[in-house]
Amino acid sequence: MIGRPINRRTLLAGAGGATILGAAAGCSTGGATEENSAAVNTAVKLPTYVEFKGVQPDLPGTEEGVDPAFHHFPAEQAVSVAEKPGSGETLSGLGNLYVAVPPGVDKNSYWQGLNERLGVNLECQMVGNADWEQKFATVIAGNDLPDMLQTRIVANFPQLLDKRFTRLDEFLGGDAIKDYPNLANIPTRHWKSTVYNGGIFGIPIPRGAVGWYHYIRADLFEAAGVSTEPKGFDELLATAKALTDPKKRRWAFGLIGSVRALIGRMNGEPNTWREEGGKLTHSYETEEFRQTLTDMITLWKAGVLHPDSVSTTFPFKQMFNGATVAINPNDGYTGWGGYIAEGEATPGYQLGLLTATKRDGSGPAPVAYNAPNYSITALKKQDSPDKIKLILRVMNWLAAPFGTTEKFYKSFGEEGVDHTINGDGDPVKTKTGQTNIALPINYFADSPLPLYQPGRPQDVDLQHKYQSAVMPTAVQNPVEGLFSNISATKNTPADKKFLDELWQIVQGRQPESGAEDLIKTWRSEVGDGMRQEYQDQLQSGSVQR
């Protein structure tokens, strides 16, 4: 599919977590309930969008989804929050981490400075991503919710929101959001996925429309004497062979699911689902998917995939940065800075992007529109509306746009401690800053992310050019924003089972003809059920969600 493989952003509750969450929600396991119907959701008055215009990008964004880009952090920073949000109150928030847990507030000057600017004592509860699913389920099942909670779509999610969290229409619906101008700077498309049960139930953590990059080691391409822009599957195969040398412990491709995402794009698979006349077809059910399977078998036989690429614990990023793998074809666009930070110490390291073409090389391959949000942050129910307003003021500060003094501190901390300023006037994090700033506050509230790489304006130009090339081809997922309880409770294990067996076929351990039985089993376990739940909502006229 040109949608996403299972990865760090697909965090749905498994069977155990679903049981806990279902009990906490205290409700049935139906799909689109009357309380969460298309009719009530389309009637919700979404927040008024008021764009922040305090700074102008060097390269503009587009309506198609190309992100605005900045070569340098603006020298003259705007102030977006005139007064401290709080007056010494204590607020709590829970989010997940992909890095080591930072020092506690008593040993973390950045955290202390953040509290001073917010005017609150912010208690950050945090947990590593590997333990996030169980932690989320445990917190929901308990009676002590944090004030702000990063959420994931789980069993009975609409009912869970209604029972445990605050409906925010009166605070954020329509022009009411203008009391929180940084939240009003979040475009409308991001708010649609916060609507459940006929109301707004969270703050979106926005992400760009492009979503995923096909990262390449451009220096390895140059060393192999091949173009970084292969046209069509045959040229890609030839390029992959040229990049592969097992004697040097080097292969073209790593993680197999990411490779499949690239080939699925080239073959024109739908963005997870395809809608025609109100009827949905999953990518697994298409002829394009069958071609992708055939192509994956060809790649495996050619020996261009790392032998361990089928492992779910394959360290794809380390293998890429260590030159064991030359192409990492499906990782998040926000990861660019991480790749640079980890790879720039390597002599000759050059990060690049591969623009996928159609299988026959006739033009750009369609890209999948990314989900609009990383997650949404729900606010637990409070006894006082004033407490909700306090939390929203804090979230408004945390959502400060790029180019503001608030965003600068949030991202880079204190000069001389958490960052230094380079010759171009850009902040560069120190080792202390990299450790101190790793709080999960970006998962409490955040602004839309422009393209910006401190000290590397050439990277910004490359990414903007790439986005400008691929976004005109973008394909929507027609069920984006709809809720399927079967998807939330059963799809992750069923999809893993499907893919585990599919990789057996790719490796030649099972016949290719066995894919038809796999698809039939997947349909009976989850596919047909998800389809029905989504179609019921589509056919009821849901254009809001």
N, C-alpha and C positions, 0 to 999 in steps of 0.2 A: 504494500500500500504506500501511497505517497504521504500517508499520515505517519504517526510516530511509532517506533518499536517500543517494547517495554523498557523503561529507563527510569532514571531517578525522579522524573516528574509524574510518573504513573503510579501514584501511591494510593491504592484502593484497599479497603479493609478485606482481609481474608476471612475464612469461615469463622475462626474464633473471634476476631474483632467484630465481625458483622453481628454475631450473637450478642456481644456485650452492648454494642451500639443500638441494636434493635430493642434491647431491654431498656436502655437509658431513654430512648425516644418514647417508649411506651405505646407502640402503635404497630399496625399491621405491616406486611411487606408488599403491599400493592405498588403499582407503577405510578401513573399520573392520577392521584386522588382528586376528588372534587375540590378540596382546599388548595391543591396545587395544579389546577387545570389551566389550559391555555386561555380560557375565557377570563379568569381572574388575573392572570399574569400579564396579559396584553393590556389590561386597563390601568396598570401601574404607571404613575407619573414619575418618569426617570429624572435624575438630577439634571439641571440646566448646565450645559457645557460652556464654560467661560475660559477661553485659552489664555494662558500666561504669555505676555508679550514683552516681558522685561529684558530679554536678550534675544538676539537674532543669530541663528546658526550660520556657519560658513557655507554649508551645503543644505539646501532645503529638503524637508520631507515631502511626501506626495500622498494624495488620497488613496493610491493603490497600496500604501503601506510601507514605502521606503522611509526609514528613520531619518530625521534631521541629524546633521553631523557638525561637530565642533573640532577644529584643529587644536585649539587651546582652551583652557578654562577661562572664561571672561575675566579680564583684569578688573573691571568695575562690576562688582557683584551687587545684585539687587537685594533688598530686604523684603521678604515676603510675609513675615510675622512681626508685627510691631511690638507686641507685648508677650511676656511669658505666658504660656498656656495655663500654668498652675500656680498655686500659692503654698507649696509645701506638702501637698497631698501625696499619698502612696498609691501607685497603680502597678498592676502586674500584667505581664504578657508572656505567652508561650509560643515558641517557634523552633524550627529544626535548623540544624547546622550541617554543613559539608566540610567543615574544618575543625581544628581542635577547639575545645571550649576555652574562651578567653579568661584572663584573670578576673577575679571577683571585684566588685565595686571598690572595696577598700584598697586594692592594689592596682587599680586601673584608672589612670588619670583621665583617659578619654571618657569613660563611663561617668566619672564625677563631673566632667565638663558638660556632658550631655544632660545630666540631671539639673545642673545649674541653669542651662539654657531653657529646659522644659519647665522648670519651676516645680518639679515633682521628684519623688523618690521612685524611680522606675525599677521594679523588680523583674529582671529578665530571667524567665525559666527557659532552659534550652536543652535540647537533646540531639544526639547525633542522628543522622538520617537513617542509619541501619536500625535504630530502635524507635524511630518516629511513629510507625504504625501502631505498635503496642502501647507506646506512651499516650498517643492520642486517644485510643480506646479506653485506657485506664482512667485518664483525666475525665473523659465524658461520663464514664460510669460512676465516678465519685461525686461528691457534693461540693467540692471546692474548685470551681472553675476560675481561671484567671480572668481579669477584666477584658483582655484582648486575646483571642485564640486563633492562630493560623489553622485553617480547616482543610479537609480533603473530602471529596465526594465519597460517602460511605452509605451503608445500609440505612434506609428510611431517612435520608438526609433532610428532605423538606419538613418532616414531622419533628426531627431532632432540632432543627432551627427554631421552629415554632414553639417548642416546649422549653428550650433552655436559653435562647438568645433573644436579643432586642430587635424588634421591628423598627426600622429607621426612617420610615416615610416622612414623619412629621419633622424630622431634623434635616433630611437631605433631599426629599422629593421636590422637584421643580426648582423654584428660585430660593427655597429654604437653604440650599447648599451654599449660597453666596455668603453665608456667615462663615464658611470655611473655604476660602478662595483657592487654596492649594488642592483640596479635594475636588473643587469644581473644575480644575484644570485637567482632570482625568476624563478623556473623551467618552462619549455615550456608549460606544460598542463594548467598553469594559464593564459598564454597570449592568448590562442586560443579563449577565450571568450571575448577578447577585440577587435576582428576583425569584422568590419562591413564595408560595402560599398567598399570592396577591400582594406582596410587599417586598421592600428592600431589606435584606438580612445580612449585609456585610459590606466591607470596604474592599474593592478589587485591588490586587497587586498586579499592575498592568505589565504586559509583555508585548513586544513588537510583532507585527504580522508575519515577518519573515521566519521567525522561529528557529530554523535549523540551518547550519552551514555544512558544506562538504569540505572539511579541512584537508589540506595536503601539505607535505613537506616539499616545498618548491625547490629546495636545494637538492633533494634526492632526485627529483625529476630532471633537474639540470645535469646532475652527475650521470644519469642514465641516458641522457641525450634524447629525451622525449618531451613532447609538448604538454603543457599544463592544461590544454583545452582539447582533449580527444573528442572526436565527433562520432557519435553512435557507439553501439555495443562492440562492434568488431575492433574499432580503434581503441576503445577502453580495454578490451581484452589484450590487445597487442601491447598497450602501454603497461598494463599490469604484469605481463610476462617480462618486459624489459626491467621493471622495478624489482622483480623477485629474484633473489639469489640465496637459496637455503644454506649454501656453504658459508655465506657471510651473515647468516641468521637474519635475513631480511625478506619480508613479504610485502606485497602490494597492499593487502587488506587485513584488518583485524576482526573486531567483533562482528559476527555473522549477521546479526539482526540489523546492524547499521548498513551493511552492504546490501541487504535485501531492500532496505528503504530506498537506497540510491537506484537500484535496478528497477524497483517498482515505479519510481518516478519516470525513468526512461521508457518504461512500457505503458505509461499513462494510466496506472491504477488510480481509482478514486481516492479522495482524501477520507479514508476509512469507509464511508458510505457514499453511495450514489443515489440520488433521488430522481425518479422519472414518473410523472403523473401521480405523485403521492405514494409511490411504491419505492421501497428501499432495497438496494442490493449492496451487500458488503463486499469489500475488495477481495476477500477469499473466494467469492463465488463468481468472479469474473474471468474471462478469457485472458485478460491482461495479467492476472495473477498466475495463471498456468504458464504463460510465457516467462514470467519472472522465475518461476520454479525451474523451468528448463535452463534458463540462463545461469541460475545459481549452480546447477549441476555442472554446467560447462566450466564455470569459474573454479569450482572445487576440483574437477578433473585436471584442470590446467595447473593446479598447485599454487595458485596465487593468493589463497587465503592461508593465514597462519594456522598451523595444525591444531592449536588450542582455541581457535576462534569461536567454537560452539560453547565454550565454558561461560556460564553466567558470571563468573568471577574474573574473566579475562581483563587484565589491567590495561585497557585500550589506550588510555591517555599516556601512561608511562611508556608503553611500547611505541607509541607515536613519537613522543618527545625523545626517546632513546634511539630512534632510527631503526627499530626493528620492523615497524609498519610505516608505510609511506602515505597511506590514505586513511583518514578517519572520516567516513562519509556521512555521518549524521550525529552531530553534537550541537548543543545549544549555542546560539549566536552570542549570548552573554559570556560565553567561556573564552572569548578571544584573549582577554587580558591574562587569564590564567595560563593559557598556552604560552604566551610571550614570557610571562614571569618564570615559568619552569624551563623554557627552552633557550632563552636568549644567552645563557652562559655557555651554551654549546657552540663551538666555533663553526661559523657558516650557516647556522640555523636560520632558515627562512620559511615563515609561515605563509601559506597561500590558500586560495579557495578554488574549487573546481566547479565550473558551471555545467551542470548536467544537460545533455541534449536528448532528444527523442532517440529511440532505439536505432532508427534508420539514419540518424544524423541530420535530419531535415530542418531542425530548429530547436530552440530551447525546450527542455522538458518542463511540464507543468509542476509548479511548486505547491506544496500544501500550505494554505493559510493556517497560521499557528492559532492555537487556542488563545483568546484575548487576555487571559489572566494566568499567572502562576498558581494562584490560590485566592481565596477571599478570607478576610479577617472578620470573625464574628465577635460581637460585644455581648458579654453575658448580661442577663437581665439584672437591673438595678432598682432599688427602691425609689431613687430620686432621679427625675429628668436632669437635674443639674449635674449629677455624676456622669450621665451620658454625654452631656455637653462638654464637660471637662475632658473626657476621653477623646471626643471628636476634635477638641482643640489640640490635644497632644498629637493625634493622628494627622491633623492638618499640618503641624510643624514637620512631622516625619515625612510628609508628602511634598515637601518643598521642591520646586522645580530646579532643574539644572541651571546654573548661573546665579543662584542665590547664595547668600552667606550661610543660610541654614543647611542647604545641600552640601556646601563646601565642607562645613564642619562634620556633618553626618558622614560624609564619604572619606575625609582625609584627616580629621582631628586637628590637633594643635601643631602649629609649625615649630620645628626644632625638637619635637618629641615624637609625634606620629608621622610627620612628613617633612621633607625639605622642598625648596623651590629650585627647579633647574634653570638653566640659562634662558629658556623660552618662557619662563614664568609659570610653568606647570608644576603641580604638586607631585612628588614622588614619595610613596610610603616608605618609612623606615621599617626595620624588622620589628621594632616596638609597636609601630602603627599597625602592621599586618596582624599582630597578635591582639592588640587592644581593641581594634575596631570590629572584630569578628562577632559582634553581637547580632542576634537575629532580628534587629529592628526593621530591616527591609521587608520582613514578612509580617510586620504589624501594619505598616502603611508605606507607600512609595509613590514616586512620580513616574510618568512615562520616561523610558530610558532612551536618550539620544546616543549616537555613535560618538565615542570619545575614548582615546587611548593616550594617557599622559605621556608626553615626550615623544610620541610616535604619530605625527600627523599623516604620514604616508599610509599607515594602517587604516586610518579613517577614510582616506580617499579610496583605498582598495575595497573596503567593505561597502561604502556607499555606491561604488560602481557595480559591485556584485549585486547588491539589492536592487539597483535600478534595472539590471538586466533580467532578474528572475521574477520580480513581483508582478509585472504585467501578465504573467502566465498563471497567477495564483488561482487555486481551486478551493472553494469553501467545503467544509464538512457540514452537510445539511442538518445534522442533529446537534451541532454545537449549541450548548446551553440547555438542552433538554435533559431531563432526568430519567434514567432507567434504573430501577431497583435491581433488576437482574444483572445489569452491567456492574453496579456497585458491589454486589454480593457474590457473583459467580464468575464474572468474565476473566478476572486476573488468573485464577488457577486453570480455567478452561483454555485460555489463550496460551498459557505457558505449556500446558500439556500438548496443545496443537503444534506449537512451534518446536518443542523438543522432538516430537515425532517427525515433523517436517525436516528437521536437520538430519535425521537418520536417512531420509530419502536423498537429501542433497549429498550426503557422504557415500551414497551407494550401498548402504546397509539394508535398505528396503527399496522395492521397485517404485518407479515414478508413478505407476498406475495406482499405487496405494493412496495417493493424495485425495482421490475422490471419496474414499471411505473416511479419511480424516475430516474432510469438509462436511460430510453427512453427520458424523458424530458431533462436530463442533456446532452445527446447526441445531441438532436435537438438544444439546446440553445448554446452549446459551443464545446462539445466533437467531433462531426464530423468535425466541422470547423477547430479546432486545428489540428486534425489528418491530414486533407488534406493539411494544410499549412506545417506541418512538413514532411509529405510524399513527397510533391513536392521537398523539399530540399534534403531529403535522396535519392530520386530516380534520382536526378540530379548529384549524385556522390560526395556529400559533405563529405569529410573525414577530412577537416581542422577544421570545426566548430563543 
